[in-house]
Amino acid sequence: AHCLIMATSSSISAQFALSARASLVHRDQRVVGLRKLRSSAKRVVTSANKDFDSEVGSLKLAEGQLQRERYVATNRFKVKKGAEAKFEKRWSERKSRLAELDGFRFFTIMRRVTLNPDEELDPDEFNYTSYTIWDDKESFTAWRTGEAFKEAHGGGTLFGFVSMLVSSTFTLQGPPSPAFYDGIIPIEMPQDPSSAPEVVGGWRNVQADGVNLIEPECFVAMNRFKIAKGQEAAWEQRWGNRESSLK
């Protein structure tokens, strides 16, 4: 899968090239497809919006801005050096039925890498990101406020919640940082059902031992932008009129 992401949030730094190592979950028109989620191309241009504690993703569009066609929820993590495999194992064993939910489109955990193998990652950058695409914000909100969210975050029990906090203490450097986007100009290729990876109960069946990193299943290239206030509509229109052979 490939996603090109544009953002207009002041919390997003200058442009960067990002590749992702991932375990993926995907559903398209009620057809569950995982493992190598998409060998297909996918492009989603997004405008950032953030407001996690109240109404998630509230953003007033200026005249001329493009309407949302997808809703993208991300959470960014700083994983401690040496704890990466444990962090990935925790995700692989997560109790989740995400792929069975209405409005769900795609999920992956992105592991930050560099294009040049000799280049070091910036230690101040987030090195992991959870990335979920929904048909609309309402579908995301239904998940976030429903039982499936509780199940995936400690199972809704005190023991499960405490266990999750303890695990985070050993693997994370500071709290995660959520970011939300309106997806505009989405492009995606049809998936061959025969290449759909294995899903059990709405979650990927991926083996992880907590010692070795999970093998990557896709590569994600991303560019981030800061758009001057008042120029968002013109910038989006340029992307809307762009000629591309991406498909």
N, C-alpha and C positions, 0 to 999 in steps of 0.2 A: 504494500500500500504506500501511496505517496501523498503527502499533504503539504501544500504551500500555505503558510499562515501569515497573514498580515495583522498587525495589532495597532491600536491607537491608545494604549494605556501608558500613562507616565511611569508605571512601575516596570515596564518592559525596557530593557537596555537596547543598545544599538544592534544592528543586524548581525546575525551569526549563521554559521552553517552547522546544522545539527543532524546527526544520524541517530537512529534508535535501534536498540536491540530489544526484542519484544516477545512476549507471549500474548497471543491475540484472541479476541472474541468478537464475532461478527454475526449479525443477522440482517438479511435483506429480504423484505417482503415475506416475512415469516419463515424463511429458509435459514436455518442455522448453519453458519460456515466458519470453521476455525482452523487451527494450526497454521498453515500458511494462509493467512486470512485472505489476502488478495495478492495475487501476482499481478493484479491489475493496477492501473494508474488511478489515483484518486487525488483531486485537488479541491481544497476547501479554502477559500479566502475568508478570513474572519476579522471582525472588528471587536476589540476587547471590551468587556463590560464586567464590572466587579461590584459586589455588594452582598457578600456571603451571609452575613448575620441577619439581614432583613430580607428584602426581596432579591433573590439571587439573579444577577444579570440584568438589572434594570438599566435601560439606556434609552434616552430620547433621541430619535433620529432627526437629523437636520434635513431640510428640504433637499431632495436630490439623492439622498443616500439610498442604497439598495436594501431591499427587505430581506430579513433573515429567511434562509431556506433550511438551515440546520442549526442545532444548538450544541455547542462544544463545552464540556466541563473538564477541566484539568486540575491536577493537584501536583505541586512540585516539591521534591524531597532532596535534602542534603543527607546522603547516606555516608556514614563514617567509613573511612578507609579500612579495608579488610572485612567489612560487614556486608558487602554487596551481595554475596551469594546467599547469606542468611535472609536478607531483605527480599530477594527474589523468591526464595523458598516460601516465605510467609505469604507472598501473593499467590504462588501456585497452589497453596493449600487453603486458600480463602473459601469460606462458605458463601457462595454467591450463586444466584440464578439469573444473572444479568441478561443472558441471551434469550430468556423466555419472556422478558418484559415488553409490553407495548411501547412502541416508539424507539426502541433501542436499535442502533445501527452498527456501531463498531467500538471496540475497546482494544487498547494495547498499553503495555508498560514500556516506556521509552527509556533506554539506557544511554546516557550521553557518551558520545565518542567523538573523535576528531577525524578529519579527512586525512591528515598526515599522521601515520602511526608513531612518528618520532615527537609529535607535538604533545605537550602536557595540557591536561584540562585545567581550567581556572578553578582553584580550590574554593573561591567565593561563589561560584555558580551552582545551581541545582544540578545534580547529576542523574536524577531519575524523575520522570514525570508520568503520572497516570493520565490517560487521554481517552475520553469517551465522547462519541458522537451520538446525538439523539435527533429524531425527526423535528422535535420542537421543545421549547422550554417546559411546556406543560408535562410532557412525558418525563423529563428529568425531575421536575418537582414532585410528580407522583411517586417516583422511585425514592427520592430523598426523604419524603415524609411518610413512606410506607414501611411495611414489615421487612421487605427485601433489604432495605438499607440497614436496619437493625441487625439482620442476620449476617450481613457482610462486615459489620463493625462490632464484633464481640458477641454476636448472637442475641443481643438484647438482654443479656444477663449481667449481673454485677461481676461475676467471676470472669466472664468472657471479656468485659470491658477492661478490667484490671490486667488481665493477661495481655491484652493488646497494648496497653500503656507500658507494661514492663518490657515487652518485646521492642517497642519503639525507643525506649530509653537506651537499649543496648545497640540499636542499629542507626538511629537518626541523630543528626547534629542540629538540634533546634526543631521547632514545629514545622509541619508542612505548610505550604503557601498556595491556596487555591486561586485559580484564574478562570474566568468564564468568557465565552466568545459567541457572537452571532456568526454563523457560517453563511457566507454568500458566495455565489458562483461555484457551487459544488460540481465536480466532474468525477464520475466513477465508472469503471469498466465492469461488465457482467462477470460473475464468477462461475467457473466451471464446477458444478456440484460434485464431480468426482474428486476434486482437489480439496474439498471441505475437510478441515481437520476435526479431530474428535472432541465432542462436547458431552459432558456428563452432568445432567441436572442443571443445565444453563451456564456451566463454567468449563473452561478448558481443562482437558486431562493432560497435564504437563508434568513430567518427572523432574524433581529438583532435590538435590542432596544437601544443600546448605553449605557445600564446600566449593563446588564448581559453578561457574556462571551458566545460566540457561543459554542454549544455542539460539542465535538470532533467527527470526523468521521473516523479517522485512527490514527495509532500510528507509528511514524517513529523513528527508532534507527540508529544512525550514529556514525561512528568512523573517526577521522581525523588523518592524518599522515604527518610527515615531512620526506621526503626521501633524503638521502645524494646525492649531485650532482654527476652524473655519474652512479648512481645505479637504476635509474628509470626503465630501460628496464628489468633488472633482477627481480626487485620487481613486475612489471606488469606480467612477465612471470610466476612467482610463483602463482599469483592469477588466471592466465589463466589455469594453470594445477591443480588447487585446486579441491579436491573431496568434494562435498557438497550435502546435502539432502534438500537444501533450497526449491526446487520446490515441 
